[in-house]
Amino acid sequence: MANIGVPKGQQTAYERWEMSSFSSDKDNSVRNTQAKIDAENAEKSAQIFDDMRKKGYAKGMQEGFAVGMAEAKERAQEDKQKFLTLMTAFSDALEKSDEQIADDVLSLALDVAKSMIKVKLNIDPAAVLAVVMDAIHYLPHIQKPARILLHHDDVQLLREHMADDVSSGQWQIHEDYRVERGGCIVETGTNQVDATNVVRWKRISEALSQHNDWLLP
């Protein structure tokens, strides 16, 4: 081993080399030790940073999930309310649609019935006889003489049908331009039964809560 107490100028070459080698080994050992410590510290720091990053990520995910769930619930509630509103509106529209369809069908049925009645009155002149008999039936008390007002084309048919009553003076049959063919007006001194087509059809329409004008096609 080199003589450490000998001044450097008085040391032999071997002693100087040995001293230098020892110093280098010592320095290398210190550097290696420090490097190892630095590496361990760096690794620990990296581990701490990674743990903090993972914790921060987990916390962020948890908070983000909670916020996301809250927003999802809120949107789900809004969507549910919109759906209920839509269903209510749809049900109302469907109900109104059903009512409208029923009214349309009834109106169509009345139009068809009116058309059929008009055709029958035109091709069957005797149809007026039933109308007249029905109107007479509604008179509470027949005071003689009584009058029957008819369309010009129905007068002769009724006179032939009620010839005996007419000849005895119990009934008077007169033409009236206001009365459409197929209808009549029966009146006495105190009562009147309007059995014209317009009035009879109006009663039928009102009974069905409809406004269907006889004069319209």
C-alpha positions as CSV (number, residue, x, y, z in Angstrom):
1,M,0.0,0.0,0.0
2,A,1.2,3.5,-0.8
3,N,2.6,5.6,2.1
4,I,-0.1,8.2,2.5
5,G,2.1,10.4,4.8
6,V,4.9,10.7,2.2
7,P,4.6,13.9,0.2
8,K,3.6,13.3,-3.4
9,G,6.9,14.6,-4.7
10,Q,8.9,12.1,-2.7
11,Q,6.6,9.1,-3.6
12,T,7.8,6.5,-6.0
13,A,6.0,6.0,-9.3
14,Y,4.4,2.9,-7.9
15,E,3.2,4.7,-4.8
16,R,1.7,7.4,-7.0
17,W,0.0,4.9,-9.2
18,E,-1.4,3.0,-6.3
19,M,-2.7,6.1,-4.7
20,S,-4.3,7.2,-8.0
21,S,-5.8,3.8,-8.5
22,F,-7.2,3.7,-5.0
23,S,-8.7,7.2,-5.4
24,S,-10.3,6.2,-8.7
25,D,-11.8,3.1,-7.2
26,K,-13.1,5.0,-4.3
27,D,-14.6,7.7,-6.6
28,N,-16.1,5.0,-8.8
29,S,-17.6,3.3,-5.8
30,V,-19.1,6.6,-4.6
31,R,-20.4,7.3,-8.0
32,N,-21.9,3.9,-8.4
33,T,-23.5,4.1,-5.0
34,Q,-24.9,7.6,-5.8
35,A,-26.2,6.4,-9.2
36,K,-27.8,3.5,-7.5
37,I,-29.4,5.8,-5.0
38,D,-30.5,8.2,-7.8
39,A,-32.0,5.3,-9.7
40,E,-33.8,4.0,-6.7
41,N,-35.1,7.5,-6.0
42,A,-36.2,8.0,-9.6
43,E,-37.9,4.6,-9.5
44,K,-39.7,5.5,-6.3
45,S,-40.7,8.9,-7.7
46,A,-41.9,7.3,-10.8
47,Q,-43.9,4.8,-8.8
48,I,-45.3,7.6,-6.6
49,F,-46.2,9.5,-9.7
50,D,-47.8,6.5,-11.3
51,D,-49.8,5.7,-8.2
52,M,-51.0,9.3,-8.0
53,R,-51.9,9.2,-11.7
54,K,-53.8,6.0,-11.3
55,K,-55.6,7.4,-8.2
56,G,-56.3,10.6,-10.0
57,Y,-57.6,8.7,-13.0
58,A,-59.8,6.5,-10.8
59,K,-61.1,9.5,-9.0
60,G,-61.8,11.3,-12.2
61,M,-63.5,8.2,-13.7
62,Q,-65.6,7.9,-10.5
63,E,-66.6,11.6,-10.5
64,G,-67.1,11.5,-14.3
65,F,-69.3,8.4,-14.0
66,A,-71.3,10.0,-11.2
67,V,-71.8,13.2,-13.3
68,G,-72.6,11.1,-16.4
69,M,-75.1,9.0,-14.5
70,A,-76.8,12.1,-13.1
71,E,-77.0,13.6,-16.6
72,A,-78.3,10.3,-18.0
73,K,-81.0,10.1,-15.4
74,E,-82.0,13.7,-16.1
75,R,-82.2,13.1,-19.8
76,A,-84.0,9.8,-19.2
77,Q,-86.6,11.7,-17.2
78,E,-86.9,14.3,-19.9
79,D,-87.3,11.7,-22.5
80,K,-89.9,9.9,-20.4
81,Q,-91.9,13.1,-20.0
82,K,-91.7,13.8,-23.7
83,F,-92.8,10.2,-24.5
84,L,-95.8,10.5,-22.1
85,T,-96.7,13.9,-23.7
86,L,-96.5,12.3,-27.1
87,M,-98.6,9.3,-26.1
88,T,-101.3,11.6,-24.6
89,A,-101.3,13.7,-27.8
90,F,-101.5,10.6,-29.9
91,S,-104.4,9.2,-27.8
92,D,-106.3,12.5,-28.1
93,A,-105.7,12.6,-31.8
94,L,-106.8,9.0,-32.2
95,E,-110.0,9.7,-30.1
96,K,-110.8,12.8,-32.2
97,S,-110.0,10.8,-35.3
98,D,-112.4,8.1,-34.3
99,E,-115.1,10.7,-33.6
100,Q,-114.5,12.4,-36.9
101,I,-114.6,9.1,-38.7
102,A,-117.9,8.2,-37.0
103,D,-119.4,11.6,-38.0
104,D,-118.1,11.3,-41.5
105,V,-119.7,7.8,-41.9
106,L,-123.0,9.0,-40.4
107,S,-123.0,12.0,-42.7
108,L,-122.3,9.8,-45.7
109,A,-125.1,7.4,-44.6
110,L,-127.5,10.3,-44.4
111,D,-126.5,11.5,-47.9
112,V,-127.0,8.1,-49.3
113,A,-130.4,7.7,-47.6
114,K,-131.5,11.1,-48.8
115,S,-130.5,10.2,-52.3
116,M,-132.4,7.0,-52.1
117,I,-135.5,8.7,-50.8
118,K,-135.5,11.3,-53.5
119,V,-135.1,8.5,-56.2
120,K,-138.0,6.6,-54.6
121,L,-140.3,9.7,-54.6
122,N,-139.5,10.3,-58.2
123,I,-140.1,6.8,-59.5
124,D,-142.9,5.8,-57.1
125,P,-145.7,8.4,-57.1
126,A,-147.7,6.3,-54.6
127,A,-145.0,6.9,-51.9
128,V,-146.8,10.2,-51.1
129,L,-149.9,8.2,-49.9
130,A,-148.0,6.8,-46.9
131,V,-146.7,10.3,-46.0
132,V,-150.2,11.7,-46.0
133,M,-151.7,8.9,-43.9
134,D,-148.8,9.3,-41.4
135,A,-149.4,13.1,-41.2
136,I,-153.2,12.5,-40.6
137,H,-152.3,10.1,-37.9
138,Y,-150.4,12.8,-36.0
139,L,-153.4,15.1,-35.8
140,P,-154.9,14.9,-32.3
141,H,-158.5,15.6,-33.5
142,I,-159.6,15.9,-37.0
143,Q,-162.0,18.8,-37.5
144,K,-163.9,18.6,-40.7
145,P,-163.4,19.8,-43.2
146,A,-159.6,19.4,-43.2
147,R,-157.2,20.4,-45.9
148,I,-154.3,18.6,-47.5
149,L,-151.8,20.7,-49.4
150,L,-149.7,18.8,-52.0
151,H,-147.5,19.3,-55.0
152,H,-149.3,19.5,-58.3
153,D,-148.2,16.1,-59.5
154,D,-149.5,14.4,-56.3
155,V,-152.9,16.0,-56.2
156,Q,-154.7,13.7,-58.7
157,L,-153.3,10.5,-57.1
158,L,-154.5,11.5,-53.7
159,R,-157.9,12.5,-54.9
160,E,-158.4,9.1,-56.5
161,H,-157.2,7.4,-53.3
162,M,-159.5,9.5,-51.1
163,A,-162.3,9.8,-53.5
164,D,-165.1,9.1,-51.0
165,D,-163.7,11.4,-48.3
166,V,-163.3,14.2,-50.9
167,S,-166.8,13.7,-52.3
168,S,-168.4,13.9,-48.9
169,G,-166.6,17.1,-48.2
170,Q,-164.7,15.8,-45.2
171,W,-161.3,16.5,-46.9
172,Q,-160.2,19.2,-49.2
173,I,-157.2,18.6,-51.4
174,H,-155.3,21.6,-52.8
175,E,-152.2,22.3,-54.7
176,D,-149.4,24.3,-53.0
177,Y,-146.3,25.4,-54.9
178,R,-144.3,25.4,-51.6
179,V,-144.7,21.7,-51.2
180,E,-142.2,19.5,-52.9
181,R,-143.4,16.3,-54.5
182,G,-143.6,13.4,-52.0
183,G,-144.5,15.7,-49.1
184,C,-147.6,17.3,-47.8
185,I,-149.1,19.7,-45.2
186,V,-152.2,18.6,-43.3
187,E,-154.1,21.3,-41.5
188,T,-157.4,21.9,-39.7
189,G,-158.8,25.0,-38.1
190,T,-156.6,24.6,-35.0
191,N,-153.8,22.2,-36.0
192,Q,-151.2,21.7,-38.7
193,V,-148.8,18.9,-39.4
194,D,-145.9,19.9,-41.7
195,A,-144.9,16.7,-43.5
196,T,-142.9,18.3,-46.3
197,N,-139.6,16.6,-47.3
198,V,-137.5,19.4,-45.9
199,V,-139.1,19.4,-42.4
200,R,-139.2,15.6,-42.1
201,W,-135.6,15.3,-43.1
202,K,-134.6,18.0,-40.7
203,R,-136.2,16.0,-37.8
204,I,-134.2,12.9,-38.8
205,S,-130.9,14.8,-39.0
206,E,-131.4,16.6,-35.7
207,A,-132.3,13.3,-34.0
208,L,-128.8,12.1,-35.2
209,S,-127.1,15.3,-34.1
210,Q,-126.3,16.1,-37.7
211,H,-126.9,19.1,-39.9
212,N,-127.8,17.6,-43.3
213,D,-129.8,19.9,-45.5
214,W,-132.4,18.2,-47.6
215,L,-132.1,20.8,-50.4
216,L,-128.3,20.2,-50.8
217,P,-127.3,17.3,-53.2
